[in-house]
Amino acid sequence: EIVLTQSPGTLSLSPGERATLSCRASQSVRSRCLAWYQQKPGQAPRLLIYGASSRATGIPDRFSGSGSGTDFTLTISRLEPEDFAVYYCQQYDNLPRTFGQGTKVEIK
Amino acid sequence: EVQLVESGGGLVQPGGSLRLSCAASGFTFRSSWMTWVRQAPGKGLEWVANINQDEGEKYFLDSVKGRFTISRDNAKNSLYLQMNSLRAEDTAVYYCGRDTRGVFDYWGQGTLVTVSS
């Protein structure tokens, strides 16, 4: 099983600032099979990024993903008020599919 | 517009059973892998099971193997999760999702399952 570790646990930032979220895998994730999701309170998760760096349909270009192997990053270039949420990474290289524990981006 | 609507959640005693349903619309259900993901109260996301288009492939999280069954009815555009021998640790919101080569690109709003005496 691939264990994903996200850091930091909580990120306190102001609107307009840049957010950098990390996701580290316990073993190499082949073919960059890594996705990122956003979840707001009381809502279902929403797909942001797949293939480590491809934005899903309708996702603004302030969201970008990068990385390969065991280290991946989600960057939000300029935080908008609606971006304050919890973010999860997920690997789909093998079974079981696994998620990181989440990073909460909160308003400072 | 893609829609996934879960139902069937509720309160059940430990050792009991529950069947969750997910009604799909807005995409070609019969051509899609489908998945169930759960989220315990205040916790993160946990993949539970997935199923291919013709039910020929089904995969489960180890902790639910032998207790949960996943199935689908392509004529009814519906996905199911039969949960038996339920435990307190199965308490969670259960989401169904479309599974596109391992990426969960559409999610329902979830249904809450509470296992408690």
Interface residues (C-beta under 8 A of the other chain):
Chain A: C33 A35 Y37 Q39 Q43 A44 P45 R46 L47 Y50 A56 Y88 Q90 Y92 D93 L95 P96 R97 T98 F99 G100 Q101 G102
Chain B: T35 V37 G44 L45 E46 W47 N50 Y59 L61 D62 Y95 R101 G102 V103 F104 D105 Y106 W107 G108 Q109 G110
